[in-house]
Amino acid sequence: MSCVPIAPPANLQLQSPLLCLPAEIKNAIYCHCFVTAEPIIDAIVGSPRSKDGIAPSLGVNILQTCRRVYYEADRRPLFAQNRFRFSTVDRVRCFFRSLDKYEIFRDSVKDIEIDARHVHSDHPGIAREWLHYLAWGGGDWGKTLGSLRVDAPGLKCLRLNFESWPWIPMFRAELWNLLRSMLMQVKGLDRVVIIGASKGRGMIAHAPWSPVHFVGGDDVGSDDLVERMWKVVRGGEDDIANKLVRWERQNGRLYLEVITKPYLVNQIDRTWAGPSMRNSCTDAWPENGSCTWFAYHNRHSNVIEPTTKGLNPSAFG
């Protein structure tokens, strides 16, 4: 989106077949141009992308076709339906500062991905900055020192990308503690996703929540990743019934998430029919699937899942 002022069109005549279409069809076309399946990486509105930057496959050039399109096209899907990936706190803050004059667009951002590729044992400040930014502080403190909660008030989904763990120069246990700590204070979202590297049949043999997918080792300390993810996602009146643990393997990556059922069905997978089932606790979990809190907590036993509601995950430790 250009920051150069563009005058409104002086001639509102129908200049092309596109502009002759009904408004709802035009809006659908604009939305298709503005939305991509790939993440938009380290974006700053109004600034040129660096030479080594990866440009997203977006059709935003449609805004440059004529002034009428520039003024009538609804840009909100560009921010509401894409995911934005950032590798440093400075870059994510620059992105939101570039939206200071466009509050409606800033409030439309729903999906943020944090890429951990730059964290380093010899440069602990990078990790500290992420922990501080995710501290979920509000008020004047959050505005002054920086907080994702303040910068993205409409956020629904947070992704933590640790697929670069094979090349991150940190001890496995240290990296695992960083991942756990990044989840400690975030809350009130509809979805949280942890992305790991999981290639080969040997990795598939591990449970989807195993630390081996995210930091490369399974002897790294507390095995409470799902518990921390569960607390990030809001549960509503029935915390147990309204949320799920879900995982998917794709292109050598593992996506582990906790998500509310309404968000899953309405935004992610309208065909979802129910959680995965195992005949025995010794059976392997499917490569792609989902499970309830009860099934996760009792994953090492053959306890039959009750049909009653109202259980609280905090009661399980």
C-alpha positions as CSV (number, residue, x, y, z in Angstrom):
1,M,0.0,0.0,0.0
2,S,1.5,3.3,-1.1
3,C,2.0,6.1,1.3
4,V,1.9,8.7,-1.5
5,P,-1.4,10.6,-1.5
6,I,-3.6,9.7,-4.4
7,A,-6.4,12.1,-5.4
8,P,-10.0,10.7,-5.7
9,P,-11.1,9.9,-9.3
10,A,-12.7,12.8,-11.1
11,N,-14.6,10.6,-13.5
12,L,-16.7,7.8,-12.0
13,Q,-17.8,6.3,-15.3
14,L,-17.6,2.5,-15.7
15,Q,-14.1,2.1,-17.1
16,S,-13.9,-1.7,-17.4
17,P,-16.0,-4.9,-17.2
18,L,-14.7,-5.3,-13.6
19,L,-16.2,-2.1,-12.5
20,C,-19.5,-3.0,-14.1
21,L,-19.9,-6.0,-11.8
22,P,-22.1,-6.0,-8.7
23,A,-20.3,-4.8,-5.5
24,E,-20.3,-8.3,-3.8
25,I,-18.6,-9.9,-6.9
26,K,-16.0,-7.1,-7.1
27,N,-15.3,-7.4,-3.4
28,A,-14.8,-11.2,-3.8
29,I,-12.3,-10.5,-6.7
30,Y,-10.5,-7.9,-4.6
31,C,-10.3,-10.4,-1.7
32,H,-8.9,-13.1,-4.0
33,C,-6.2,-10.6,-5.1
34,F,-5.2,-9.7,-1.5
35,V,-5.1,-13.1,0.2
36,T,-2.3,-15.7,-0.1
37,A,-1.7,-19.1,1.4
38,E,1.9,-18.3,2.1
39,P,3.0,-16.1,5.1
40,I,3.9,-12.4,4.4
41,I,7.4,-12.1,5.8
42,D,8.7,-9.1,7.7
43,A,6.3,-6.7,6.0
44,I,6.4,-2.9,6.5
45,V,3.5,-0.9,4.9
46,G,4.8,1.8,2.5
47,S,8.4,0.6,2.5
48,P,10.1,-1.3,-0.3
49,R,11.1,-4.9,0.3
50,S,14.8,-5.6,0.7
51,K,16.6,-7.3,-2.2
52,D,16.9,-10.6,-0.3
53,G,13.3,-10.4,0.9
54,I,10.7,-12.9,-0.1
55,A,7.8,-11.2,-1.9
56,P,4.4,-12.8,-1.3
57,S,2.3,-13.8,-4.3
58,L,-0.3,-11.0,-3.9
59,G,-2.3,-9.2,-6.5
60,V,-2.1,-5.8,-4.8
61,N,-1.1,-4.2,-8.1
62,I,-4.8,-4.1,-9.0
63,L,-4.8,-1.0,-6.8
64,Q,-2.6,0.8,-9.3
65,T,-4.9,0.1,-12.3
66,C,-7.0,3.2,-11.7
67,R,-8.0,5.6,-9.0
68,R,-11.5,4.3,-8.7
69,V,-10.3,0.8,-7.8
70,Y,-7.8,2.3,-5.4
71,Y,-10.6,4.1,-3.5
72,E,-13.3,1.5,-3.6
73,A,-11.4,-1.8,-3.0
74,D,-11.7,-3.0,0.6
75,R,-8.2,-3.7,1.8
76,R,-9.2,-5.2,5.2
77,P,-8.9,-8.8,3.9
78,L,-5.2,-8.1,3.2
79,F,-4.7,-7.8,6.9
80,A,-7.5,-10.0,8.3
81,Q,-7.0,-13.1,6.1
82,N,-3.3,-13.3,5.7
83,R,-0.7,-14.4,8.3
84,F,2.3,-12.2,9.0
85,R,5.6,-13.8,9.9
86,F,8.3,-11.9,11.8
87,S,11.9,-12.9,12.8
88,T,12.6,-10.1,15.3
89,V,10.6,-7.9,17.6
90,D,11.9,-4.8,15.9
91,R,10.4,-5.9,12.6
92,V,7.0,-6.7,14.0
93,R,6.9,-3.4,15.8
94,C,7.9,-1.5,12.6
95,F,5.0,-3.2,10.8
96,F,2.5,-2.1,13.4
97,R,4.0,1.4,13.5
98,S,3.6,1.6,9.8
99,L,-0.2,1.1,10.4
100,D,-0.5,3.9,12.9
101,K,-2.4,6.0,10.4
102,Y,-4.6,3.0,9.4
103,E,-6.1,1.9,12.7
104,I,-8.8,-0.1,10.9
105,F,-6.1,-2.2,9.2
106,R,-4.1,-2.7,12.4
107,D,-7.1,-3.9,14.3
108,S,-7.9,-6.3,11.4
109,V,-4.7,-8.3,11.8
110,K,-5.7,-11.7,13.1
111,D,-2.8,-14.1,12.5
112,I,0.8,-13.5,13.6
113,E,3.7,-15.9,13.3
114,I,7.0,-15.6,15.2
115,D,10.0,-17.2,13.6
116,A,12.6,-18.2,16.1
117,R,15.4,-18.7,13.6
118,H,17.5,-15.8,14.9
119,V,17.6,-16.7,18.6
120,H,21.1,-17.5,19.7
121,S,22.9,-18.5,22.9
122,D,25.6,-15.8,22.4
123,H,22.9,-13.1,21.8
124,P,20.3,-13.7,24.6
125,G,18.8,-10.3,24.0
126,I,16.8,-11.6,21.0
127,A,15.0,-14.2,23.1
128,R,14.5,-11.7,25.9
129,E,12.9,-9.2,23.5
130,W,10.4,-11.9,22.4
131,L,9.6,-12.8,25.9
132,H,9.0,-9.2,26.8
133,Y,6.9,-8.6,23.7
134,L,4.7,-11.6,24.5
135,A,4.3,-10.6,28.2
136,W,0.7,-9.5,27.3
137,G,1.1,-6.1,29.1
138,G,-1.6,-3.5,28.5
139,G,-2.1,0.2,29.3
140,D,0.6,2.8,29.1
141,W,3.3,0.2,29.9
142,G,2.4,-1.9,26.9
143,K,2.3,1.1,24.6
144,T,5.6,2.5,25.7
145,L,7.7,-0.7,26.0
146,G,5.9,-2.7,23.4
147,S,3.4,-5.5,23.6
148,L,1.7,-7.8,21.1
149,R,-1.5,-7.4,23.0
150,V,-1.4,-3.6,22.4
151,D,-0.1,-3.7,18.8
152,A,-2.6,-6.4,17.7
153,P,-5.9,-6.0,19.6
154,G,-7.8,-8.1,17.1
155,L,-5.4,-11.1,17.2
156,K,-7.0,-14.5,17.0
157,C,-4.1,-16.8,16.2
158,L,-0.5,-16.9,17.3
159,R,2.1,-19.2,15.7
160,L,5.5,-20.0,17.1
161,N,7.8,-21.3,14.3
162,F,10.6,-23.5,15.6
163,E,11.2,-25.5,12.4
164,S,14.8,-24.0,12.2
165,W,15.8,-25.9,15.4
166,P,18.5,-27.9,13.6
167,W,20.4,-24.7,12.9
168,I,19.6,-22.6,16.0
169,P,22.8,-22.4,18.1
170,M,21.3,-23.1,21.5
171,F,21.3,-26.1,23.8
172,R,18.1,-28.2,23.2
173,A,17.0,-27.8,26.8
174,E,17.6,-24.0,26.6
175,L,15.5,-23.8,23.4
176,W,12.7,-25.9,24.9
177,N,12.5,-23.6,27.9
178,L,12.3,-20.6,25.6
179,L,9.4,-22.1,23.7
180,R,7.6,-22.9,27.0
181,S,8.3,-19.4,28.3
182,M,6.9,-17.7,25.2
183,L,3.5,-19.2,25.9
184,M,3.5,-18.4,29.6
185,Q,1.6,-15.1,29.6
186,V,-0.3,-15.1,26.3
187,K,-4.0,-15.7,26.7
188,G,-7.5,-15.2,25.2
189,L,-6.8,-16.4,21.7
190,D,-8.8,-18.7,19.5
191,R,-5.8,-20.7,18.2
192,V,-2.2,-21.2,19.0
193,V,0.1,-23.2,16.7
194,I,3.7,-24.5,17.3
195,I,5.6,-25.4,14.1
196,G,8.4,-27.9,14.1
197,A,10.6,-29.8,11.7
198,S,9.5,-33.5,11.5
199,K,11.0,-35.3,8.5
200,G,11.3,-39.1,8.1
201,R,9.5,-42.2,9.4
202,G,11.5,-42.0,12.6
203,M,10.0,-38.6,13.5
204,I,6.5,-39.8,12.8
205,A,7.0,-42.5,15.4
206,H,7.1,-39.8,18.1
207,A,3.9,-38.4,19.5
208,P,2.9,-35.0,17.9
209,W,3.6,-33.1,21.1
210,S,7.0,-34.6,21.7
211,P,9.8,-32.0,22.1
212,V,11.8,-33.8,19.5
213,H,9.8,-32.1,16.7
214,F,10.4,-28.6,18.1
215,V,13.9,-28.6,19.6
216,G,15.4,-31.9,18.4
217,G,15.5,-33.8,21.7
218,D,13.0,-35.5,24.1
219,D,15.1,-35.3,27.3
220,V,14.8,-31.5,27.8
221,G,12.8,-31.0,30.9
222,S,9.1,-30.5,31.7
223,D,6.8,-32.2,29.2
224,D,4.0,-29.6,29.5
225,L,3.8,-27.9,26.0
226,V,0.2,-28.8,25.4
227,E,-0.8,-27.7,28.9
228,R,0.7,-24.3,28.3
229,M,-0.9,-24.1,24.8
230,W,-4.3,-25.0,26.4
231,K,-4.1,-22.0,28.7
232,V,-3.4,-19.6,25.8
233,V,-6.7,-20.4,24.1
234,R,-9.9,-19.1,25.6
235,G,-12.4,-21.9,26.5
236,G,-15.7,-20.2,27.1
237,E,-18.2,-21.6,29.6
238,D,-17.0,-25.2,29.0
239,D,-13.2,-25.2,28.7
240,I,-13.0,-28.9,28.1
241,A,-15.7,-29.3,25.5
242,N,-14.9,-26.1,23.5
243,K,-11.2,-26.8,22.6
244,L,-9.1,-29.4,20.9
245,V,-5.5,-30.5,20.4
246,R,-4.8,-30.9,16.7
247,W,-1.8,-31.7,14.6
248,E,-0.9,-31.9,10.9
249,R,2.3,-33.0,9.1
250,Q,3.0,-31.2,5.8
251,N,6.2,-30.7,3.7
252,G,8.5,-31.9,6.5
253,R,6.8,-29.7,9.1
254,L,4.7,-30.6,12.1
255,Y,1.9,-28.2,13.1
256,L,0.7,-28.7,16.7
257,E,-2.1,-26.6,17.8
258,V,-4.8,-26.0,20.4
259,I,-7.9,-24.4,18.9
260,T,-11.5,-23.7,19.8
261,K,-14.0,-25.9,18.0
262,P,-16.0,-22.9,16.6
263,Y,-12.8,-21.4,15.1
264,L,-11.8,-24.8,13.6
265,V,-15.2,-25.4,11.9
266,N,-15.8,-21.8,10.8
267,Q,-12.3,-20.7,9.8
268,I,-10.0,-23.8,9.2
269,D,-11.8,-27.0,8.3
270,R,-15.6,-27.0,7.7
271,T,-15.4,-30.8,7.1
272,W,-14.0,-31.7,10.5
273,A,-16.2,-34.5,11.9
274,G,-14.6,-35.3,15.3
275,P,-11.4,-36.2,17.2
276,S,-9.2,-39.1,16.3
277,M,-9.7,-42.4,18.2
278,R,-7.2,-45.1,19.3
279,N,-8.2,-48.6,20.3
280,S,-5.4,-48.8,22.8
281,C,-2.9,-46.5,24.5
282,T,-0.1,-48.5,22.8
283,D,-1.4,-47.6,19.3
284,A,0.4,-44.8,17.5
285,W,-1.3,-41.5,17.0
286,P,-2.3,-40.9,13.4
287,E,0.0,-38.7,11.3
288,N,-2.7,-36.1,11.1
289,G,-5.5,-35.8,13.6
290,S,-7.0,-34.3,16.7
291,C,-7.9,-35.3,20.3
292,T,-9.8,-34.0,23.3
293,W,-8.2,-32.8,26.5
294,F,-9.2,-36.0,28.2
295,A,-7.7,-38.2,25.5
296,Y,-4.4,-36.2,25.7
297,H,-4.2,-36.3,29.5
298,N,-4.9,-40.1,29.6
299,R,-2.8,-40.9,26.6
300,H,-0.8,-43.5,28.5
301,S,-3.8,-45.4,29.8
302,N,-6.9,-47.1,28.4
303,V,-9.4,-45.0,30.5
304,I,-12.6,-44.5,28.6
305,E,-13.5,-40.9,28.0
306,P,-16.6,-39.8,30.0
307,T,-19.5,-38.1,28.3
308,T,-20.0,-35.7,31.2
309,K,-18.9,-32.1,30.9
310,G,-17.4,-29.6,33.3
311,L,-14.0,-31.1,34.0
312,N,-11.2,-28.6,34.5
313,P,-7.8,-29.2,32.9
314,S,-6.1,-27.5,35.9
315,A,-7.3,-30.4,38.0
316,F,-5.0,-32.7,36.1
317,G,-1.9,-30.7,37.0
